[in-house]
């Protein structure tokens, strides 16, 4: 029996269907799993991708408006975060000393560097870091379980003080996620009602008295911040 | 015009976290990708959002570029096309049956035959021309409109299995023609 009679058994056809997005989610996942270990299948896919891209040859380029690039930069590198953070700090009023605003203004511009590749492909990651690198915490978040894995790569609490982790979602006031344990690596549990709000939020670490902020809002300097991003 | 090697070099530098290269890559390729996304979505506001998503993906996934075996523009256009199709399909899932009927009946939503005809000399176009007109149209719609087997079967008013057979035989014919 030739391939022509059984086109659905032909990997060339399967790769074409995958490229077009015609496979069901299960079929596509199975195809991707095979691609990992079968270089021939990868080559078939690459061939189709090259060929079908030819269907876009006649599509004329169109310059996107400048705001698109601004939003990409803001989303990735946090330049907009800086403004809204400063605004937020003024809203917090007496809870935060002016020094914290200065610290933020100095270290925010270069906050976000790309984190290391996480071990198990979690949905969200964040690098919470101070500009001078004296405090760097990698966070990995799984919204399905609410577990926030934190790895303090450098820095730590001052003697007699504690580091407290905060979630800042949108324009809301910071919500405590807890005091960072002494151990460099630990898992914090995000409360059920906060689980869905971590994506797209900002994580921040403040300097607090031992045991954490007595007021429920940050009281000491904000030492490090970082946006939560899809991994 | 940025050459293939230049774009490849930019992607490799983006993989190292080079923001200047990322900015250059955007300048060199965003207009083409925006054109593709607009063609698929036909809505500027949506297309702008998707273009943002695309470049965020490019920033995070540039490290995977060298292992996938695609040429740099194919890699970028594939990311763009897939992101646009994802957006389109999400919108369609929320569609009411009457809206689906209307869209499927709308001849204006089709791929530009004229545009395809312009590149007559290309191998791809020649191979598409070897297919029955309706079969070629179904393959194009799957690529440029993201239509599923079920949507194509409804559009061409044939049973689902018939549509699968059309598509699979068309893919096989295309592959054989393109490999000649």
Boltz contact constraints between the chains, C-beta under 6 A:
constraints:
  - contact:
      token1: [A, 7]
      token2: [B, 168]
      max_distance: 6.0
  - contact:
      token1: [A, 7]
      token2: [B, 169]
      max_distance: 6.0
  - contact:
      token1: [A, 7]
      token2: [B, 172]
      max_distance: 6.0
  - contact:
      token1: [A, 8]
      token2: [B, 168]
      max_distance: 6.0
  - contact:
      token1: [A, 12]
      token2: [B, 175]
      max_distance: 6.0
  - contact:
      token1: [A, 13]
      token2: [B, 168]
      max_distance: 6.0
  - contact:
      token1: [A, 13]
      token2: [B, 171]
      max_distance: 6.0
  - contact:
      token1: [A, 13]
      token2: [B, 172]
      max_distance: 6.0
  - contact:
      token1: [A, 16]
      token2: [B, 171]
      max_distance: 6.0
  - contact:
      token1: [A, 20]
      token2: [B, 142]
      max_distance: 6.0
  - contact:
      token1: [A, 20]
      token2: [B, 143]
      max_distance: 6.0
  - contact:
      token1: [A, 21]
      token2: [B, 85]
      max_distance: 6.0
  - contact:
      token1: [A, 22]
      token2: [B, 142]
      max_distance: 6.0
  - contact:
      token1: [A, 22]
      token2: [B, 149]
      max_distance: 6.0
  - contact:
      token1: [A, 42]
      token2: [B, 69]
      max_distance: 6.0
  - contact:
      token1: [A, 46]
      token2: [B, 69]
      max_distance: 6.0
  - contact:
      token1: [A, 46]
      token2: [B, 70]
      max_distance: 6.0
  - contact:
      token1: [A, 49]
      token2: [B, 70]
      max_distance: 6.0
  - contact:
      token1: [A, 49]
      token2: [B, 74]
      max_distance: 6.0
  - contact:
      token1: [A, 49]
      token2: [B, 78]
      max_distance: 6.0
  - contact:
      token1: [A, 50]
      token2: [B, 74]
      max_distance: 6.0
  - contact:
      token1: [A, 51]
      token2: [B, 124]
      max_distance: 6.0
  - contact:
      token1: [A, 51]
      token2: [B, 178]
      max_distance: 6.0
  - contact:
      token1: [A, 52]
      token2: [B, 143]
      max_distance: 6.0
  - contact:
      token1: [A, 53]
      token2: [B, 74]
      max_distance: 6.0
  - contact:
      token1: [A, 53]
      token2: [B, 77]
      max_distance: 6.0
  - contact:
      token1: [A, 54]
      token2: [B, 124]
      max_distance: 6.0
  - contact:
      token1: [A, 55]
      token2: [B, 143]
      max_distance: 6.0
  - contact:
      token1: [A, 56]
      token2: [B, 36]
      max_distance: 6.0
  - contact:
      token1: [A, 56]
      token2: [B, 77]
      max_distance: 6.0
  - contact:
      token1: [A, 57]
      token2: [B, 119]
      max_distance: 6.0
  - contact:
      token1: [A, 58]
      token2: [B, 115]
      max_distance: 6.0
  - contact:
      token1: [A, 58]
      token2: [B, 118]
      max_distance: 6.0
  - contact:
      token1: [A, 58]
      token2: [B, 119]
      max_distance: 6.0
  - contact:
      token1: [A, 59]
      token2: [B, 35]
      max_distance: 6.0
  - contact:
      token1: [A, 59]
      token2: [B, 36]
      max_distance: 6.0
  - contact:
      token1: [A, 59]
      token2: [B, 39]
      max_distance: 6.0
  - contact:
      token1: [A, 60]
      token2: [B, 35]
      max_distance: 6.0
  - contact:
      token1: [A, 61]
      token2: [B, 31]
      max_distance: 6.0
  - contact:
      token1: [A, 61]
      token2: [B, 32]
      max_distance: 6.0
  - contact:
      token1: [A, 61]
      token2: [B, 35]
      max_distance: 6.0
  - contact:
      token1: [A, 62]
      token2: [B, 31]
      max_distance: 6.0
  - contact:
      token1: [A, 62]
      token2: [B, 34]
      max_distance: 6.0
  - contact:
      token1: [A, 62]
      token2: [B, 35]
      max_distance: 6.0
  - contact:
      token1: [A, 62]
      token2: [B, 38]
      max_distance: 6.0
  - contact:
      token1: [A, 63]
      token2: [B, 31]
      max_distance: 6.0
  - contact:
      token1: [A, 64]
      token2: [B, 30]
      max_distance: 6.0
  - contact:
      token1: [A, 64]
      token2: [B, 34]
      max_distance: 6.0
  - contact:
      token1: [A, 64]
      token2: [B, 51]
      max_distance: 6.0
  - contact:
      token1: [A, 68]
      token2: [B, 48]
      max_distance: 6.0
  - contact:
      token1: [A, 68]
      token2: [B, 51]
      max_distance: 6.0
  - contact:
      token1: [A, 68]
      token2: [B, 52]
      max_distance: 6.0
  - contact:
      token1: [A, 69]
      token2: [B, 26]
      max_distance: 6.0
  - contact:
      token1: [A, 71]
      token2: [B, 52]
      max_distance: 6.0
  - contact:
      token1: [A, 72]
      token2: [B, 52]
      max_distance: 6.0
  - contact:
      token1: [A, 72]
      token2: [B, 55]
      max_distance: 6.0
  - contact:
      token1: [A, 76]
      token2: [B, 59]
      max_distance: 6.0
  - contact:
      token1: [A, 114]
      token2: [B, 17]
      max_distance: 6.0
